[in-house]
Amino acid sequence: MCGSAYKNRPQPNYCSCVVPVWVNERPVREILTCQSPRTTRTHPRTARRRPPWSFSVARTPTDSIMAQRRSKNKSYRQSYRSCLGAASRLSHTPGWTARRLNTSRRTKSHNITEKVNPEDLALLVKTEWQLSYVTPLYQFRHTQLRSYSRQLSAFITAEKQQGLAVEVEGAQTSFRVSFSAVQGLGETDDDAETVLLQIHSKPVFAGKDEAQKLVWSGWLTCINGNPEYLHLLPKDFTCLPLFGSRGAENLTSLVKSWFQQTFDCCFGPLEINQTCLQWLAALWTNCHIESSIQHLKMIWTLPVEPPLQITYTVNSQDVWELWNSVRNPSLESREEEEAARSIDIEEVTRFMQGLKSHFYRHFRLDLSAGRLSQVSSALGSAKFSGRIKMSNSRYVLTTLTLLTECALLKMPI
Amino acid sequence: MDNTAKRLLQRLVRRIPSQMLKTTLDKWSRLTAAQRQSMDYTESKWALTEKLLAICEENELTVKHIAELEMIHVIENPNLGMWYVFQLMDPQDDAHSVELTQFKEQFKSHLSELIRHVSIKIKKHTDEAVWIRIAWGDTFSRPNHLKPTYVVHYLQTPYVFLTSPTSKQKPLLSQALVLSTRYQAIKDANLSGRKLTAIRDLLMKQYLQVFPTKFPSPLAERNCVVSNLHIEKEQAGSAANRHQMACEAFGDGILPQLQSAVYKLETKFRDHTNKTMTERDEPFKCVVKFASTNLLESLRHSASSGVASTPVTPLLSSVPLKGKNYFVITDNGPGPSSQMKPSQK
């Protein structure tokens, strides 16, 4: 994260020095690694703060200061990738087998309505969020949320007033920011608590007594993050890799730049890749018995000229039977275990293959030639561009676990 | 000029682009030469509206005249809004000899019998199309000119094109059409689209068609992007073959612009790798919608590039062949049901 050297410079939303190049849905960071001259002008204060694993493990650092630190500090941190597979440390390209989504998932539905504040939950479900990944936050304290609220609202007000030479009375909109911790949304103790952000402000031409309305909301979360990785983080770092936002784009970028300046982190867009979308299709179909999905709708885009969009909507009962027929034979005897047993990636692949082959039988058009760009059902919708909507509170945790994994994988460190 | 007329005129001036306003007004020919000269088309729309309102007041024009203007505009720009196609069935003996005046009289009288207050305007366009503008009222209210229905009928063909028919108006309209054209029934042709010219061309097959020949010669490729000479040479034969079959199915050259095709599939799931589903008795119900800015072009390109296997499946080639874009597909019944026949509902 070399960009942190210049604290006061407006940072781009992604760390421009590390360009993840995606090959076969896996980022190959080693192809274009950071050779930015910025590293040589490291501010000594930030050099101490910067996590020692901010370079690719296979690369020799160009910065002499960093080289020196490395030799001193023997037990240096491993990058997320390398902790998944030892081979990556020794070779230039990371182990391909290591960097992948989990191949099997538990599918228990969680009734979190009792554990979580219903207002917070209501905010979370039934809205569409735009996702980003965030690198670990340095010195983020859940106890200082009030002070962060004040700082962020001052920052936003200052940014909005930039360029105004004269103080304009009354016409300025004041922003009230509130940070809150969402308790109960999480399964393990390793996960940091989810943080919810809300920005209220008065609309521009509002009357005096009109209350402030919610204009922007967002959250940072980590659900069932990889425990190995979390344990290897130094003490001062908090890992909340998944960021969801809803509201005006300018407010989103202001919030992101404040976070980047205050906690030395980096934001980046999170796309929901093909595998992830297929997982969601399978996970939602699996829930049909408990809560009806009403239909399973998939939107594919074919790369022809002009682009062809195919919307494939399947009746819920039929798609549930198809899903059931591709499951591995069950080893569980009891019914509760049966409902909660894990799903393997092979089952998901067979399921998608079944859907595609039915399509091919009629249209002789192979959907694999195109790209799955959206999956939706009554339980939620997910788009390739990184927009997610969770409509049922029972499946929030499963969905967030999947998305946390995606965020951790996409993070460049 | 009453309120409706004013509102109609305002809406119309907003809709018509400034460049076309002059020609449209000239065609309308309700303004005197002096009035036409006084209109300055470089002014803002608001100013033009005011000017036009004043002129119409001067000439004492009514809402009927404004409706004429709207009709002229729509005839010039038929590619806005959604058009639905209906087909007339079972012609009687004299259906083919119905001519314009007879049709006009019959249609007006039948529709006025069915609804008390209705305002009808019929115009014949240069290309043999009869345009009808209908403003609907009912027993208690005057015709609503702000929500007209347009009907286009080509005499001597069984096709009728409608914009936005509501469920109440459809049966009355159908009745009037059937009686005045001397057919016995009318049904939904399962074709709809945004561009009237496109769906008309599709139905009347007014686009370049390619017929299978005994001695196929490769049709000239339009955009030759030579990537690798070896690959080109190797693939030349199969590429030409695919291109030929794609053009046979969909046509050559510029194709009519359809926006979507919807298939409602109710066939059984059959897959030799999946025994459980294959043995199921119920059909696997799903709906597939293809959408694109130019659907036929996309389908043709997918066939010629290999994304869709050739020969093109009859489900896709039915779109141009039958001129429909809504299909309900069911199994053929027991027996050799490995084939799917598009059946219409």
Interface residues (C-beta under 8 A of the other chain):
Chain A: L302 P303 V304 E305 P306 P307 L308 Q309 I310 T311 Y312 T313 V314 N315 D318 E321 L322 N324 S325 V326 G354 S357 H358 F359 R361 H362 F363 R364 L365 D366 A369 G370
Chain B: Y263 L265 T267 F269 R270 D271 N274 T276 M277 R280 E282 P283 F284 K285 C286 V287 V288 K289 F290 A291 S292 T293 N294 L295 E297 S298 L299 H301 S302 S305 V307 A308 S309 V312 T313 L315 L316 I329 M340
